[in-house]
Structures are given as C-alpha cells and as structure tokens.
C-alpha cells in the first residue's frame, strides 16, 4: 500500500520500466569498447616509449657517422 501511494498508482508501470532497464545491455557494450580502447591506447604508449629510446640512440649514431665522413667531389 505504501509503495502504491508513493508511485501514485503506477506500480505495474514502474516494475515494467525497472525490468526493461535491468535487461538493457547497450551500456554494457559501450563499457566494453571503452575498456578495450583504453587498453590499446595504453599499449601503444608503452610501445612508443620503448621504441623512442632506441630510435633516439640510433639517430645519434647515424648523425655522428655522417658527420665524420668526407664528401668526395668528382
């Protein structure tokens, strides 16, 4: 009786709406995609930071090697 007074006599409508809301899975799919996307972005950042150090070192080595070479004019 108390619930009926609070809801204004629309008890059945309230329960149908709450059941429909609890069965809706659209939000769950969105959460899965957000988690998957953030994992891919995180992995990309880790790979980029690892490769960046090696690339910087290799670039310095190539620069030093090219600076010591002499250009031959024909």
Protein Blocks (a to p, Z undefined) as FASTA:
>chain_A
ZZmmmnnopmmmmmmmmmmmmmpcklmmmmmmmmmmmmmmmmmmmmmmmmmmmmmmmmmm
mmmmmmmpccddZZ
